[in-house]
Amino acid sequence: MKLKTKIILLAVCIALVSTGCKKEKIEESIGLETPDDEAKEIQEEEPEKVGVPSPLSGIYAEESKINRRPVAIMFDNHNGARWQSGLKDAEIVYEALVEAPYTRYMGIYLINDPESIGPIRSARPYFITSALEYDAVYVHVGGSAQAKTDIKSLKIADIDGLSSSNKVFWRKSHKKMPHNLYSSMEVLRTTQEERKYRLDGEYKPFKFNEDDMEIEGNIANNIIIKYRKNNTTEYNYDTENKIYTRKKDDKFHIDESDETPIVAKNIIIQEAKTKVLDNEGRLDIQLTGAGEGKYITNGKVIDIRWAKTSRNDKTIYTNLEGEEITLNPGVTWIQVVEPKTEIEIE
């Protein structure tokens, strides 16, 4: 073969190889997803919001449930009562001290109807002060002398285990008395109707973001609140799901009904003046007036202030500029603490 012919053939081969490479690159580039495509895909995967947002949590639910009156339920938190059933279904939960060294919970319910709720325990005046904010039907079993007086004088729509039949409250055998009294939301709602308590609530809702939002603050991936010796509440941030999982006294806090973890989207730490009233260790916790605290969500924390002008008024939580904080949609835990309480946030 002549040299000139060889050169021509070599040039043709190079051109064909080059064209094939270019074609491959073009095909590869067509297959690649741009950042805009990825964002569009994520947006399309977001679940459709059905119904209307709950005034307690910002979670969407059927309008018929949203229009109901909230129910506030006292939960036992003694070691012999753990774990609680139906607590995961509350949209707001308060934790506050009772007689040393214990704390107690009050769950506020609107959109969820747990089949098993308990163990249910007694009332305290400061929990009543918080329940009044939601115009709630107040569920408890007995209470301190002052709590009983308040329930009567304030004409609270209450359902008391001491004056209700065993069709409304019942004992379970897997725990010892008095840490084994239970009910269900279906029964409580039926009792509400039978006693002719108003079915709709009149109260001011929280402010919620339409979608999940970040806040500018300090890191808050781990929170430890030391209520008393051997009485701690801990939250750990789950970065993947953007929620906090709870521990109580170094044990993972789960719901008795299905062993799912107790979680929070929002955590409010509210400092309130506290003093011991009697030899029984009963407390006076000042939830009217004003004080300081912290708001925690999505791994960040900011300093806040709170104010409540009367027992019936809503507690307003504001940032240091005086603007009411807007919560992210989800469950909120309100940790009421003494100002001197040791709190670790990191």
C-alpha positions as a printed Julia matrix, in Angstrom:
346×3 Matrix{Float64}:
   0.0    0.0     0.0
   1.3    3.44   -0.93
   2.22   5.87    1.85
  -0.38   8.41    0.7
  -3.18   5.79    0.86
  -2.08   4.73    4.38
  -2.21   8.33    5.61
  -5.75   8.81    4.23
  -7.02   5.59    5.88
  -5.47   6.56    9.24
  -7.16   9.98    9.11
 -10.55   8.36    8.42
 -10.16   5.98   11.41
  -9.24   8.83   13.75
 -12.27  10.81   12.57
 -14.61   7.85   13.18
 -13.23   7.23   16.7
 -13.5   10.92   17.54
 -17.1   11.06   16.31
 -18.0    8.01   18.44
 -16.51   9.62   21.55
 -18.4   12.85   20.93
 -21.62  10.89   20.47
 -21.03   9.05   23.79
 -20.44  12.32   25.65
 -23.58  13.87   24.19
 -25.64  10.83   25.23
 -24.15  10.91   28.73
 -24.89  14.61   29.13
 -28.49  14.09   28.08
 -28.9   11.46   30.8
 -27.57  13.68   33.59
 -30.06  15.4    35.96
 -29.46  19.07   36.59
 -29.92  20.54   40.11
 -33.18  22.07   38.87
 -34.42  18.63   37.8
 -33.53  17.19   41.23
 -35.34  19.99   43.04
 -38.38  19.5    40.85
 -38.35  15.76   41.57
 -38.13  16.34   45.35
 -40.92  18.88   45.16
 -43.11  16.41   43.27
 -42.51  13.76   45.95
 -43.77  15.98   48.8
 -47.1   14.65   50.13
 -50.17  16.66   49.31
 -51.61  18.55   52.27
 -55.16  17.38   52.86
 -57.6   19.2    55.11
 -56.69  22.23   57.22
 -53.8   22.88   59.64
 -54.31  22.15   63.32
 -54.12  25.23   65.57
 -52.12  23.11   68.03
 -49.48  21.69   65.7
 -49.84  23.05   62.17
 -50.34  19.43   61.02
 -53.05  19.07   58.38
 -56.15  17.05   59.31
 -59.86  16.75   58.56
 -61.74  19.97   59.23
 -64.26  18.12   61.41
 -61.44  17.2    63.81
 -59.91  20.66   63.76
 -63.23  22.19   64.84
 -63.44  20.05   67.98
 -62.65  21.2    71.49
 -59.16  20.23   72.7
 -58.75  17.67   75.46
 -56.03  18.06   78.13
 -54.99  14.85   79.89
 -52.8   14.43   82.97
 -50.19  11.66   82.63
 -48.45   9.86   85.46
 -44.65   9.95   85.2
 -43.69   7.96   88.28
 -41.18   5.19   87.6
 -43.95   2.65   88.2
 -46.12   4.28   85.52
 -43.72   4.07   82.61
 -44.17   3.97   79.81
 -47.25   6.02   78.96
 -49.79   4.98   76.33
 -51.15   7.47   73.79
 -48.68  10.2    74.7
 -47.22  10.12   71.16
 -50.59  11.31   69.83
 -50.64  14.57   71.8
 -49.85  17.64   69.69
 -48.55  19.61   72.67
 -47.1   18.16   75.87
 -46.16  20.01   79.06
 -43.65  18.6    81.53
 -43.44  20.25   84.95
 -42.4   19.37   88.47
 -44.79  17.92   91.02
 -43.82  16.69   94.48
 -40.08  15.94   94.54
 -38.41  14.36   92.77
 -41.02  13.74   90.07
 -42.38  15.52   87.03
 -45.77  15.03   85.39
 -47.04  15.42   81.83
 -50.12  17.07   80.4
 -50.94  16.19   76.79
 -53.16  18.44   74.65
 -55.17  16.59   71.98
 -57.22  17.67   69.0
 -56.7   15.7    65.78
 -55.72  12.28   67.18
 -57.88   9.71   68.97
 -55.68   7.13   70.72
 -57.4    3.89   71.73
 -55.4    3.61   74.94
 -54.51   6.6    77.15
 -52.72   6.41   80.47
 -51.73   6.02   83.17
 -53.84   9.08   84.09
 -52.99  10.97   87.27
 -54.1   13.89   89.44
 -54.48  17.61   88.78
 -52.3   20.49   89.94
 -53.23  24.21   89.77
 -50.44  25.2    87.37
 -51.41  22.5    84.89
 -54.94  23.9    85.05
 -53.48  27.34   84.27
 -52.02  25.9    81.06
 -55.13  23.87   80.17
 -57.23  27.04   80.35
 -55.27  28.45   77.39
 -56.85  25.85   75.14
 -60.4   25.95   76.56
 -59.81  22.23   77.0
 -61.86  19.46   78.54
 -59.61  18.56   81.48
 -59.07  14.85   82.19
 -57.55  13.78   85.52
 -58.07  11.57   88.55
 -58.44  13.65   91.7
 -55.99  16.4    92.5
 -54.52  18.63   95.16
 -56.94  20.57   97.37
 -56.24  23.8    95.48
 -56.66  22.08   92.09
 -60.08  20.75   93.11
 -61.11  24.22   94.3
 -59.92  25.76   91.03
 -61.83  23.24   88.91
 -65.03  24.07   90.76
 -64.62  27.86   90.99
 -63.48  28.24   87.38
 -66.27  25.93   86.17
 -63.86  23.82   84.18
 -65.28  21.09   81.96
 -63.5   18.22   83.67
 -63.69  14.44   83.58
 -62.45  13.09   86.91
 -61.55   9.46   87.47
 -62.73   9.69   91.08
 -66.28  10.58   90.09
 -66.61   8.58   86.86
 -67.62   4.97   86.3
 -65.34   2.13   85.28
 -66.74   2.54   81.77
 -64.85   5.85   81.53
 -61.69   4.89   83.44
 -60.4    1.39   84.08
 -57.47  -0.3    85.8
 -54.98  -2.47   83.93
 -53.26  -5.37   85.65
 -49.75  -4.95   84.19
 -48.97  -2.07   86.57
 -49.62  -1.52   90.25
 -52.07   1.0    91.68
 -52.18   3.98   91.49
 -50.13   3.87   88.3
 -52.55   1.86   86.15
 -55.64   3.96   85.38
 -56.49   4.23   81.67
 -59.13   5.5    79.26
 -59.57   6.09   75.5
 -60.29   9.17   73.43
 -63.49   7.66   72.04
 -64.83   7.19   75.58
 -63.7   10.65   76.67
 -65.34  12.32   73.67
 -68.55  10.38   74.35
 -68.45  11.45   78.0
 -67.91  15.05   76.9
 -71.16  14.87   74.9
 -73.09  13.05   77.63
 -72.18  15.73   80.16
 -73.24  18.4    77.68
 -69.87  20.09   77.66
 -69.41  22.48   74.77
 -68.04  20.59   71.76
 -66.08  23.39   70.09
 -63.12  25.27   71.54
 -62.56  29.01   71.87
 -58.85  29.78   72.09
 -55.96  31.49   70.32
 -53.84  29.2    68.12
 -50.07  29.15   67.84
 -48.41  30.66   64.79
 -46.96  28.07   62.41
 -44.83  28.17   59.3
 -46.58  26.79   56.24
 -43.5   24.63   55.59
 -40.52  23.63   57.69
 -38.13  26.56   58.26
 -34.65  26.92   59.73
 -33.92  29.42   62.5
 -30.73  31.38   63.08
 -29.34  30.39   66.43
 -26.73  28.38   68.28
 -26.23  24.65   67.81
 -28.69  22.49   69.77
 -28.18  18.86   68.83
 -28.31  17.58   72.39
 -30.34  19.04   75.27
 -30.25  17.8    78.86
 -32.61  19.28   81.47
 -31.77  18.28   85.05
 -35.01  18.69   86.98
 -33.8   16.91   90.1
 -31.15  14.41   91.04
 -31.93  11.26   89.04
 -34.64  13.16   87.14
 -33.44  14.27   83.72
 -35.07  14.92   80.37
 -32.9   14.63   77.28
 -33.45  15.38   73.59
 -31.22  14.22   70.73
 -31.51  15.69   67.25
 -32.18  13.3    64.36
 -30.64  15.18   61.41
 -32.19  12.88   58.8
 -35.78  13.26   59.99
 -35.28  16.75   61.51
 -36.92  15.85   64.82
 -35.78  15.34   68.41
 -36.05  11.94   70.09
 -36.61  11.94   73.84
 -34.97  10.22   76.77
 -36.23  10.17   80.33
 -33.72   9.33   83.05
 -31.25   8.02   80.45
 -33.79   5.65   78.87
 -35.35   6.1    75.45
 -38.87   7.44   75.91
 -41.31   5.24   73.97
 -45.07   4.95   73.74
 -46.42   1.9    75.52
 -49.05   1.28   72.83
 -46.64   0.41   70.01
 -43.12   1.1    71.37
 -42.55   3.95   68.92
 -40.24   6.73   70.13
 -41.62   9.92   71.63
 -40.45  12.8    69.44
 -40.64  16.59   69.25
 -40.36  19.04   66.39
 -40.37  22.08   68.66
 -39.06  22.37   72.22
 -39.88  25.35   74.42
 -38.04  25.71   77.73
 -40.05  28.02   79.96
 -38.51  29.32   83.19
 -41.08  29.89   85.94
 -40.71  30.85   89.6
 -41.31  27.81   91.79
 -41.74  27.38   95.54
 -42.72  24.57   97.91
 -46.07  25.16   99.63
 -46.4   22.48  102.31
 -44.92  19.43  104.03
 -46.27  17.24  101.23
 -43.96  19.05   98.83
 -46.75  20.55   96.73
 -45.6   23.39   94.55
 -46.64  26.81   93.37
 -45.38  27.39   89.82
 -46.01  30.9    88.52
 -47.23  30.59   84.94
 -48.8   34.04   84.86
 -46.62  37.11   84.55
 -43.45  36.99   82.47
 -40.15  35.19   82.22
 -37.39  33.89   80.0
 -36.78  30.71   78.09
 -35.49  29.07   74.94
 -36.97  27.89   71.65
 -35.37  24.89   69.91
 -36.04  23.41   66.48
 -34.05  21.85   63.64
 -30.84  21.65   65.65
 -30.78  25.33   66.66
 -31.71  27.3    69.79
 -32.63  30.94   70.44
 -33.36  32.87   73.62
 -37.0   33.87   74.1
 -39.32  35.59   76.55
 -42.83  34.62   77.61
 -45.79  36.55   78.99
 -49.25  35.55   80.25
 -51.48  38.26   81.72
 -54.12  36.03   83.36
 -54.91  32.36   83.86
 -57.3   32.32   80.88
 -55.0   34.19   78.52
 -52.64  32.53   76.08
 -48.92  32.45   76.87
 -47.12  34.45   74.2
 -43.57  33.4    73.38
 -41.45  36.07   71.68
 -37.89  36.46   70.46
 -35.66  39.09   72.06
 -36.92  41.67   69.54
 -40.46  41.19   70.87
 -41.84  39.3    67.84
 -44.0   36.24   68.53
 -42.13  33.11   67.5
 -43.49  31.03   64.64
 -43.28  27.3    65.23
 -42.52  24.61   62.69
 -45.4   22.2    61.98
 -45.19  19.23   64.35
 -45.35  18.18   67.99
 -44.28  20.72   70.61
 -42.94  19.87   74.08
 -43.05  22.67   76.65
 -40.54  22.08   79.44
 -41.47  24.18   82.47
 -38.41  24.59   84.7
 -37.23  26.54   87.72
 -34.91  29.44   86.77
 -32.02  27.73   88.59
 -32.41  24.44   86.67
 -29.2   23.12   85.16
 -29.58  22.83   81.38
 -26.94  21.63   78.95
 -27.29  22.47   75.25
 -24.65  21.52   72.7
